[in-house]
Amino acid sequence: MKNTMASNLWLVFALLSALFAALTSIFAKVGIEGVNSNLATALRTIVVLIMAWGMVFITKSQGGIDAISTKSWVFLILSGLATGASWLCYFKALQIGDASKVVPVDKMSIVITIILAVVFLHETITVKSAIGCLLIAAGTLLMVL
C-alpha cells in the first residue's frame, strides 16, 4: 500500500502545482494593475526566492550545494534564466491581456515541453500523448480566438 501511495504522490504535487499556478494568475492579474510588469515580476521573484531558501533551511538541504556537479549548475542556471524570461513575458502579457486568454496560451508550454522532451531528451511519445497534445493545441486555439 505504501508503494502505491508513494508512486502516486507525484500526482498530488502536480495537482497542487496546477492549483497554485491558477491562483498565481488570478492574484497577479489583480496585483499588476497600475504596476510596471518588470517591477511586479521582480517583486514576485523576491517572494519566491525567500520561500525557496526558507524550504532549503527548513529541510536542512543546504549541505547539498557542495555536491552539485558543474553540468547541473549550468543547466540549473539556464533553467533559471528561462524561468525569468518566462515570468517577464507572462506578466507583460497578463498586464495587457485577459487572464482567460493569456493563461491558456502560456500552458501551450505543455505541448512545447513534450516536443522538446522527444527531440532533446529522446523520450518516447505514445499515440495517446500525441493526440492529447493536438487536443491541447486545438483547445488553446479555440479559447483564444
Backbone bond lengths (Angstrom), bond angles and torsions (degrees), N, CA, C in turn:
res aa  C-N    CA-C-N  psi(-1)  N-CA   C-N-CA  omega(-1)  CA-C   N-CA-C  phi
1 M - - - 1.455 - - 1.524 110.52 -
2 K 1.334 115.84 -40.06 1.460 119.59 -178.11 1.528 111.48 -63.51
3 N 1.344 117.15 -40.26 1.466 120.17 179.62 1.519 111.77 -63.68
4 T 1.333 116.93 -38.57 1.463 120.44 178.07 1.519 110.48 -64.25
5 M 1.329 115.89 -43.28 1.454 119.75 179.86 1.528 110.47 -64.12
6 A 1.315 116.69 -45.06 1.463 120.61 -179.89 1.521 111.39 -66.09
7 S 1.335 116.63 -36.28 1.462 118.64 -178.49 1.524 111.95 -71.89
8 N 1.325 117.17 -21.23 1.463 120.97 178.16 1.525 112.89 -99.30
9 L 1.307 117.32 0.39 1.457 121.31 -179.09 1.531 111.60 -62.46
10 W 1.330 116.66 -30.51 1.464 120.16 177.99 1.530 110.36 -58.10
11 L 1.334 115.83 -36.52 1.460 120.18 -178.09 1.528 111.16 -67.08
12 V 1.314 116.82 -39.27 1.470 121.03 177.51 1.526 109.55 -60.66
13 F 1.334 116.18 -48.05 1.459 119.47 -179.45 1.525 111.61 -67.44
14 A 1.322 117.64 -35.81 1.467 120.69 177.65 1.524 110.74 -64.95
15 L 1.338 116.82 -41.89 1.467 120.03 177.78 1.525 111.44 -66.61
16 L 1.323 116.76 -40.05 1.467 119.91 175.02 1.523 110.85 -62.51
17 S 1.328 116.43 -39.85 1.466 120.57 176.89 1.522 110.75 -59.49
18 A 1.324 116.53 -44.29 1.466 120.62 179.10 1.529 110.82 -63.39
19 L 1.325 116.55 -41.94 1.465 120.36 178.27 1.525 110.83 -61.69
20 F 1.337 116.46 -48.07 1.464 119.65 -178.98 1.529 111.62 -67.59
21 A 1.325 117.66 -34.15 1.468 120.51 176.29 1.529 110.06 -64.31
22 A 1.323 116.61 -40.03 1.469 120.16 177.75 1.526 110.45 -64.47
23 L 1.329 116.45 -45.12 1.464 119.87 177.58 1.521 111.06 -62.44
24 T 1.340 116.58 -38.27 1.463 121.36 177.83 1.523 110.53 -56.40
25 S 1.321 115.71 -46.04 1.466 120.30 -178.17 1.521 111.66 -63.21
26 I 1.311 116.50 -44.64 1.469 120.24 -178.17 1.532 110.28 -68.86
27 F 1.337 116.95 -47.62 1.463 120.55 178.70 1.529 110.85 -60.22
28 A 1.337 116.56 -42.34 1.469 120.92 -178.43 1.520 111.04 -65.33
29 K 1.329 117.12 -42.53 1.467 120.75 -178.99 1.531 110.28 -60.00
30 V 1.323 116.62 -41.09 1.464 120.54 178.73 1.528 110.19 -72.14
31 G 1.335 116.62 -43.32 1.460 121.07 -174.92 1.514 115.45 -74.36
32 I 1.316 117.29 -22.67 1.466 120.33 -174.60 1.532 112.35 -83.62
33 E 1.317 116.42 -10.30 1.467 120.54 -178.40 1.527 110.23 -58.38
34 G 1.319 115.73 119.87 1.460 121.67 178.41 1.521 114.34 78.64
35 V 1.346 117.36 8.52 1.470 121.46 -179.22 1.524 108.17 -118.06
36 N 1.321 117.28 137.45 1.461 121.26 175.63 1.522 108.35 -57.67
37 S 1.340 117.24 132.94 1.467 120.94 -174.71 1.527 112.16 -62.73
38 N 1.332 117.67 -34.70 1.471 120.03 178.46 1.527 111.21 -68.05
39 L 1.331 116.48 -40.67 1.461 120.82 177.05 1.525 110.13 -64.39
40 A 1.327 116.68 -42.56 1.464 120.67 178.79 1.527 110.87 -61.23
41 T 1.322 116.59 -41.77 1.464 120.55 178.11 1.521 110.68 -63.08
42 A 1.318 117.12 -43.07 1.464 121.15 179.44 1.527 111.53 -62.58
43 L 1.331 116.24 -42.60 1.465 119.84 178.89 1.530 111.04 -64.11
44 R 1.301 116.09 -44.29 1.472 120.43 178.15 1.522 110.42 -61.96
45 T 1.318 116.17 -39.42 1.460 120.40 -178.69 1.525 111.17 -64.30
46 I 1.325 117.46 -36.83 1.466 120.61 177.00 1.527 110.10 -60.85
47 V 1.319 115.99 -43.71 1.469 120.13 179.13 1.533 110.32 -62.60
48 V 1.328 116.53 -45.00 1.464 120.94 178.94 1.532 110.17 -62.04
49 L 1.321 116.87 -42.22 1.468 121.58 179.81 1.527 111.19 -60.55
50 I 1.315 116.76 -47.56 1.471 121.21 179.41 1.531 110.10 -62.55
51 M 1.321 116.16 -43.75 1.459 120.37 -179.33 1.532 111.21 -64.56
52 A 1.330 117.26 -43.75 1.464 121.11 -178.32 1.525 111.17 -65.08
53 W 1.336 116.86 -46.11 1.465 119.25 178.87 1.525 111.31 -67.82
54 G 1.325 116.30 -31.78 1.463 119.63 174.61 1.519 111.02 -59.76
55 M 1.331 116.35 -44.03 1.461 120.63 178.48 1.532 111.36 -65.38
56 V 1.327 116.91 -37.14 1.474 120.24 177.58 1.525 109.52 -59.58
57 F 1.329 116.78 -46.52 1.462 119.87 -177.75 1.528 112.22 -73.75
58 I 1.330 117.41 -36.64 1.468 120.50 177.90 1.533 110.27 -61.77
59 T 1.330 116.35 -40.42 1.471 120.90 -178.67 1.526 112.15 -89.48
60 K 1.338 115.97 2.38 1.469 121.84 179.40 1.536 112.33 54.86
61 S 1.328 115.70 43.77 1.467 122.21 -178.06 1.516 113.53 -95.62
62 Q 1.334 117.63 -3.66 1.460 120.50 -174.33 1.522 113.16 -61.08
63 G 1.323 118.44 -23.82 1.461 121.49 179.34 1.514 113.17 -67.27
64 G 1.319 117.82 -17.52 1.459 121.65 -178.87 1.515 114.55 -76.44
65 I 1.315 117.98 -7.20 1.472 120.75 -178.64 1.520 111.06 -59.50
66 D 1.323 116.86 -40.95 1.472 121.29 -178.47 1.529 112.62 -62.44
67 A 1.309 117.54 -26.92 1.466 121.33 -174.88 1.532 113.02 -87.50
68 I 1.325 117.98 -2.68 1.465 120.41 -177.92 1.525 109.44 -74.82
69 S 1.330 115.47 126.38 1.469 120.83 -178.72 1.527 110.87 -74.39
70 T 1.313 116.26 163.27 1.470 121.89 177.75 1.533 110.20 -60.11
71 K 1.328 115.75 -43.29 1.472 119.68 178.81 1.526 110.34 -59.04
72 S 1.329 117.03 -45.14 1.462 120.04 179.17 1.518 111.31 -63.23
73 W 1.336 117.20 -41.31 1.474 120.30 177.54 1.523 110.32 -58.20
74 V 1.334 116.56 -47.92 1.468 120.74 -177.73 1.528 110.32 -59.17
75 F 1.334 116.14 -47.71 1.459 118.63 -176.42 1.525 112.73 -74.41
76 L 1.320 117.90 -30.49 1.470 119.38 174.13 1.534 110.77 -68.23
77 I 1.322 116.96 -37.32 1.470 120.71 176.41 1.531 110.04 -66.33
78 L 1.331 116.73 -44.31 1.472 119.85 177.22 1.528 110.74 -61.89
79 S 1.333 116.87 -40.75 1.460 120.86 177.03 1.529 110.89 -62.01
80 G 1.329 116.53 -41.05 1.464 120.93 177.63 1.519 111.62 -63.18
81 L 1.320 116.50 -42.06 1.467 120.16 177.94 1.534 111.05 -64.07
82 A 1.335 116.14 -41.39 1.460 120.27 178.12 1.529 110.26 -65.27
83 T 1.329 116.85 -40.30 1.460 120.58 177.33 1.523 110.70 -61.44
84 G 1.328 116.19 -45.99 1.462 120.34 179.22 1.515 111.96 -60.16
85 A 1.326 116.04 -44.59 1.467 120.28 178.86 1.535 110.25 -63.78
86 S 1.316 116.36 -42.12 1.464 120.87 178.43 1.523 111.06 -61.09
87 W 1.320 116.54 -47.02 1.462 120.43 -179.19 1.520 111.89 -63.39
88 L 1.340 117.46 -41.62 1.463 120.71 179.22 1.532 110.49 -61.55
89 C 1.330 115.38 -45.84 1.465 119.52 179.50 1.525 111.25 -67.58
90 Y 1.315 116.57 -40.12 1.460 121.80 -179.03 1.525 110.96 -62.66
91 F 1.324 116.59 -47.00 1.466 119.70 -178.80 1.518 111.10 -66.09
92 K 1.318 117.75 -37.85 1.469 119.72 177.49 1.531 109.64 -64.97
93 A 1.324 116.66 -45.39 1.466 120.24 178.93 1.525 110.82 -62.15
94 L 1.339 116.07 -41.37 1.462 120.74 -179.55 1.528 111.20 -66.23
95 Q 1.324 115.62 -34.78 1.460 119.89 -179.56 1.522 111.68 -67.45
96 I 1.325 116.89 -37.38 1.465 119.59 -174.48 1.530 113.50 -103.29
97 G 1.333 117.56 -8.44 1.466 120.81 -178.42 1.518 111.90 -122.77
98 D 1.301 115.50 174.01 1.460 122.03 176.87 1.525 109.50 -78.90
99 A 1.323 116.39 135.49 1.466 120.89 178.31 1.528 110.59 -57.50
100 S 1.315 116.88 -36.07 1.464 121.05 -178.87 1.524 113.04 -67.53
101 K 1.318 117.13 -14.25 1.469 121.01 176.00 1.523 111.52 -107.45
102 V 1.328 117.36 -38.46 1.464 121.50 -178.57 1.524 110.85 -64.12
103 V 1.327 116.66 -46.44 1.465 120.90 -174.80 1.529 112.17 -62.47
104 P 1.345 119.77 -46.75 1.469 117.65 177.78 1.536 113.23 -60.36
105 V 1.319 116.82 -40.12 1.469 118.75 178.17 1.527 109.87 -64.31
106 D 1.328 116.67 -41.81 1.467 120.55 177.06 1.525 110.52 -58.58
107 K 1.316 117.24 -37.04 1.464 120.76 -178.65 1.517 112.65 -75.20
108 M 1.317 117.53 -3.86 1.468 119.87 170.03 1.528 109.78 -61.91
109 S 1.326 115.29 -11.54 1.466 119.48 174.50 1.525 110.48 -57.91
110 I 1.316 118.30 -24.51 1.463 121.72 176.70 1.526 109.45 -60.92
111 V 1.314 115.97 -51.33 1.462 121.18 -179.28 1.526 110.30 -63.95
112 I 1.319 116.39 -45.82 1.466 120.80 -179.18 1.521 110.68 -63.15
113 T 1.332 117.43 -40.32 1.462 121.16 178.90 1.525 111.04 -62.15
114 I 1.322 116.67 -43.93 1.468 119.77 -179.99 1.522 110.47 -63.09
115 I 1.317 117.34 -42.90 1.473 120.57 177.79 1.526 110.39 -61.55
116 L 1.344 116.69 -46.57 1.468 120.05 179.76 1.533 111.79 -65.02
117 A 1.334 117.01 -35.70 1.472 120.70 178.16 1.524 111.06 -64.52
118 V 1.319 116.77 -37.90 1.462 120.93 177.83 1.527 110.13 -68.68
119 V 1.338 116.60 -46.23 1.461 121.11 -175.32 1.534 112.03 -71.24
120 F 1.336 117.61 -48.38 1.463 120.12 -171.64 1.531 114.53 -98.28
121 L 1.331 117.40 -30.54 1.460 119.87 -178.66 1.533 111.66 -101.18
122 H 1.331 115.90 -2.66 1.465 123.11 178.71 1.529 112.13 57.59
123 E 1.338 115.68 33.40 1.450 119.58 174.66 1.519 108.17 -76.56
124 T 1.304 115.43 151.08 1.461 118.88 179.28 1.524 109.43 -91.78
125 I 1.311 114.35 148.60 1.462 120.27 177.71 1.517 107.65 -118.68
126 T 1.303 115.51 132.69 1.462 120.27 179.30 1.522 109.07 -85.94
127 V 1.302 115.00 165.76 1.464 120.26 176.22 1.528 109.03 -60.22
128 K 1.334 115.93 -40.74 1.462 120.98 179.11 1.534 110.64 -60.03
129 S 1.329 117.49 -43.56 1.466 121.20 178.97 1.527 111.37 -66.95
130 A 1.320 116.76 -39.65 1.471 120.60 178.81 1.532 110.35 -62.87
131 I 1.330 115.93 -42.97 1.469 119.88 177.73 1.526 109.78 -64.26
132 G 1.329 116.72 -41.93 1.462 120.73 177.32 1.518 111.81 -58.97
133 C 1.333 116.68 -43.12 1.469 120.82 178.13 1.527 110.94 -61.33
134 L 1.314 115.63 -43.94 1.466 119.21 178.75 1.527 111.11 -63.10
135 L 1.325 116.84 -39.13 1.461 120.19 178.67 1.530 111.54 -67.82
136 I 1.337 116.96 -38.44 1.468 120.11 176.67 1.522 109.62 -62.42
137 A 1.336 116.37 -45.91 1.462 120.27 -179.90 1.530 110.55 -63.08
138 A 1.324 116.99 -43.97 1.466 120.41 179.80 1.530 110.66 -66.36
139 G 1.326 116.99 -41.00 1.459 120.98 178.30 1.515 112.04 -63.35
140 T 1.317 115.90 -40.34 1.469 120.43 177.98 1.527 109.81 -62.91
141 L 1.306 116.04 -45.25 1.465 121.05 178.45 1.526 110.90 -58.94
142 L 1.317 117.25 -44.26 1.462 120.95 178.64 1.536 111.87 -63.01
143 M 1.321 116.27 -38.11 1.473 119.58 -177.08 1.515 113.30 -73.08
144 V 1.312 118.04 -27.01 1.468 118.64 -175.69 1.523 113.61 -100.28
145 L 1.311 118.08 -11.13 1.478 119.95 179.06 1.503 111.28 -82.05
